[in-house]
């Protein structure tokens, strides 16, 4: 069967994730695709998005958060990170394993003088440091396998995005494995640009197929992908609302003593609120009334507090300072 090969030009993370789903579910051909995105953090399908990201860092640096179709852990994307996608038809899902898709990548890197290898898990390493995380999704008789290639990524930003306090969250979501990482560019015998690297990998892997065709998405393809991006991948319900049920707990040290809070969150909305410690009971009740039913989302709660008519202006100022305590 012919394999359609795409060297994607879009750097929109939502569009790129939607493109994977579109080609998976609307075509019969096999695919190989390379793509890069602007700075963004992408969580796995079964993860608790808030538990995987450094909310303050993401908020202050205006880094978009996205959720992909496959499982696995959270990854950081930026233009220095090259993503690869394979979509393949199979007669039996059990015949497919990660090695089928990672070996061509390892062989291509070897031709550049880079000795990468797999530990047998879902990653690729150089000298014990991670350069690639991989994940899969199965749709009927088709498998989508994708992975990252840290070529010249901003590793400081990657660490900042993923530095979280997991003690605040109690859930059954898939958690990421934090690993030491490195950039491929640091291990090349001769320096090349990320564009040259992308073109090389695209050419090497495309040539592995006996029948391949460089595919240019049609106007109809692009419109359908954009529609899917807007209606699914950019929505709060998919990015945060899809997170499994979780309990969030935190404590705040004040001049008067400690305040404890507990939130039960279902489908991204606050279903239960518990506030205890050295806080006036009437004020605690007002906070609970405002929070119940709200999205567990910083900007959403900020707006709710600003417009709430059950609190005084003095209480509003206290609640605004209290907001960071909820994440």
N, C-alpha and C positions, 0 to 999 in steps of 0.2 A: 504494500500500500504506500502511496505517496505521502511524504511528510511535508507539511507546510511550515516554513521557517520565517519567523518575524523578528527583525531587529527593531524593537519598539522605540519610537521617538518621544512619546509622552512621558513627562516626569510627574504627572498627577497620580499620587498613590491610590486614590479611590478609582480612578479610571483604569489603572493597570490591574488592580485586583478584580474589577468588574470584567475586564477583557479576558482574564483567565476563565472565569465562570462562563462567559458567553461562548468562547471557543470550545470549552469542554462540553457544553450542553446543546449546542446548535450545529455542530459539524460532525461528520463521520471520520474525517481524516485525522491522522496523527499530527501533533504540533511540536515544534521546538521554538522557544521564544526567549529573547534576552531583553531586559528592561531595567531602567533606573528610575528612582523617584527622588523628589526634593526631600529635605529632612522631614521625617515622620517616624512614628513608632507603630508597629503592627503587631497586634496580639493574635494568639491562636484562637480558633473557633470556640474552644471549650474553656477559655480562661476568664477569670474575673479581671476585667480591664483595669479597674481602679487599684487592685492589689498588685498589678504588674508594672505600674508606671510611677515615677516620681512626680506626683501631681503638681507640686509647686514649681519644679523645674520646667515641666511641660507647659504650664500656664504662663510662667514668666517669659519663656522663649517662644511662645506661640507655635509650638510643634503640634501638628495635627495627629490625632490618634485614629487608627483604622483597625478593623477586624477582618481577617482573611477567611477563606472557605475551609482551609485545612486545620488540623489540630497542631500540637506542638507548642513551643514556647514563643515568647515575645522577642522581636528583633527590631533593630534600629536601621532605618533606611536613610541614605543621603546619596548625592551624586557619585560619591566614591565607592559605593556599594553596588555591585552588579548582580542582578537577580536572574536566575535561569528557571525556565518552566518547560517541563515535558508533559505532553498529553498523549496517552497511548491506549489503543484498543487492545484488550486481552480476552482470551477465551476462558481463563480461570484466574480470578483475582489472587489466589494463593501463590501463583507463579511469580508474582511481582514482588521484588524487594528493593530496598534502597540502593543496593549495590549496582543493579541494572542501570540506574541513572547517574550514580556518582562516579563510576569507573570512567566513562567518557570525559568527565570534567577533570579527573585526576590525570588522565593521559594527555589531555590538552595542556595542563599546567606543566607537566613533565617536559613538554617540548619547549617551554619557556625557561627551563632550567630550575623549576620549582618542584621540590619533592614533597608533595602533599599525600596524606593518607587518611584512612578512616579507622576509627576505633571499633567499628562494628555497630555503633549507635547511629544517630542521625546527623553526624557532623563530620567535617573534614578538618584536619589539623596540619600545621607545620611546626616542627620542633615542640610538640606538646601544646601549642596554642591554637585556639579555634579560628578558622577563617570562613567556615560555612556551617549553617544550620539548615536542615532539610525537613520537609513535612509532606504528607500526601493526603489526597481526598479521592474517594471512589464514587463515581456516578454511573450506575448500571454496569456496563462492560467497559467503562473507560476510567483510566487512572490519571489523576493530575499529580505530578510530583514537581515540587519547586524548592529552590534553595537560594541562599545568599552567597556572595563571594566578596569578602571584605578586601577590596583592592587598595584604596587610599581613603578610607572612611575616617571621619572625625571621631576617634575613639574616646576622647574626653567627653564629647556630647553623648555618645553611646552609654558610657558609664553613668553620666548624670541622669539620663532618662530612666535607666533601669535600677537606680539606687532607691530601694523601697524598704519600708519597715513592715515586714510580713506579720509581726506580732499583733498588729491592729486588726487583722482579718482572720476569720474562722469560716472556712468553706470546704467544699469538695472539688473545687476547680483544679484543673491541671496547672501546676506551677512550673515556672521556667527554671532550668539549671543554669546558674551563673558560672561562666567559664572565663579563663584568661584568654584574651583575644590578641590577634596581630593582623597587620595588613600585608597582603601579598606583595605589594610594591617594595616592602622592606627586604624581601628575599629574592628579588630578581637579580640576575648577574648583570643585566643592562637595564637602565631605566626606560620605561615607556609610559605614555599617558593612559588615562582610563579609557579614552576613546579608542586608542590603538589596541588596548587589552580587550575591549569589548568586541571589536572587529575581528581580532584574532580568534577568540573563543567561538564567535559566531561561525566563522569560516571553517574552523577545525571540526566542530561538532556537526555542522550541516553536511560536510563531506563524508561523514560516517554513514549516511543513509544512501542506499542504492538508488532510491528515487526521492529527490527533494525539489521543492520549488520555493523560491523566495516569494512570500505572499504579502501583497499590499492590501490591507483592509479596505473594503469598499465604503462608499458613503453610507450605505445601509448598515454595514457592520458598525461603523463609528457612531451612528445615531443610536443604535440599539445598545451599545456599550455605555454611551453617555447616559441613556435613560436608566439603565440598571445601576450605574454609579450613583445617580441622583436619588432614585427610589429605594435603594437598599444600602449601598456601601457608605454613603454620606450621612445616613440617618442616625440619630441618637439611639433609637430602638435597637439597631443592629450593633453599633459600636459598644454601647454601655448596657442597654436594656437586655441584651442577649446573655449577659453574665449570669452564671448560676447563683442561686440563693446564697447569701452570706450574712454574717454578723460582723459589724464593725464596732470596735471598742477603743476608747481613748481616755486620757485623763489630762486635766488642765490644772496647773499650779497657779493659784491666785494669792493675793495678799492676805485673804481671809482663810485660805486653806485649799484643799484639793476638791475638784469636781470630776465626777466620772460620768461618762455617757456611753450608751449602748444603742446601736441601730440594727434592726433586722431589715435587710433589703431584699426584695423579691422583684425580679424583672427590672432592676434598676431603680425601683421606687421604694421609699421608706415605709415599711409596713408596721414597725413597732419602734417606739422611742422610750428609752429609760434614762433618766437623769437623777443622779444622787450626789451626796456630799454637801459641802458648805455653799448652798445656793438657796435663795428664798423660794419656798414651795410654789408660790403664786407665779413667780417669774419662770420657774421650771415648767409649769403647766402651760404658760404662754408659748414657750419654745417648742414644747411637744406638739401643741396645736398647729403651729406654723409648719413644722417639719413633716408631720404625718401626711402620707400620700404624695409627697414631693419627690422629684427625681433626686437621686444622690449625685448631684452635679453642682460644682462650685458656682458657676454663673447663674444657674437657675435659682439656687437658694439665695444668692446675693440679691436677685431681683425680688424674690418673695419677701425677704426681710425689708427691703426698701419700701415695698408697697403695703406691707402688713398694717392693718388698722387696729390691731388688738394690743399694740405696744406703744409706749410713749417714745419721744425722741431720745431721751436719755437711755431707755432700754434698747432702742434701735442701735445706738452707738456701741453699747455693750455687746449686742448680738453680732454686729459686724466684726468686732475683734474676736468674737467667739467662733466665727465661721471657719477659720483655718483649723480649728480643733476638730472639725467634722471630716477631715481628710487625712 
